[in-house]
């Protein structure tokens, strides 16, 4: 079977899933150690993230909060999208996937230390682009018990036969 047939078959496979929620990930506890490690790796040492005593006194949240980019960086874990079984089940006839980028990212609510977050994934669109299938996912990271999401992102992936 040639690459074009694989692409056509994959687009037909995706068609009924467009507009549908396809995955709800596991809850993940965001603790101070994870926040501190992210601060060390990125160099973002702002007190609102790493100084619990000062955050308790001066922050509008009363505690430390995770970096927005920490939340965003957890997308692979929260979506379970890099697990081999996930790939085989959700991307038949495709050999590999690349992260093509993000269209829109927003952080409507802070993730306070001790909170649990998880991701919900919906397929927004799928189209053939340059010998690949580009999928646009809407990923919403929710906070357990929260009324606003921690993050909303349009994630683009390209899959190749």
Secondary structure, DSSP 8 states (H G I E B T S, - for coil): --HHHHHHHHHHHHHTTBTSEEEE---EE--HHHHHHHHHHH----HHHH-HHHHHHH-TTSS-B--HHHHHHTHHHHHTTTSHHHHHHHSTT--EEEEEEEEEEE--S--BTT-EEEEEEEEEEEEEETTEEEEEEEEEEEETT-SS-SEEEEEEEEEE-
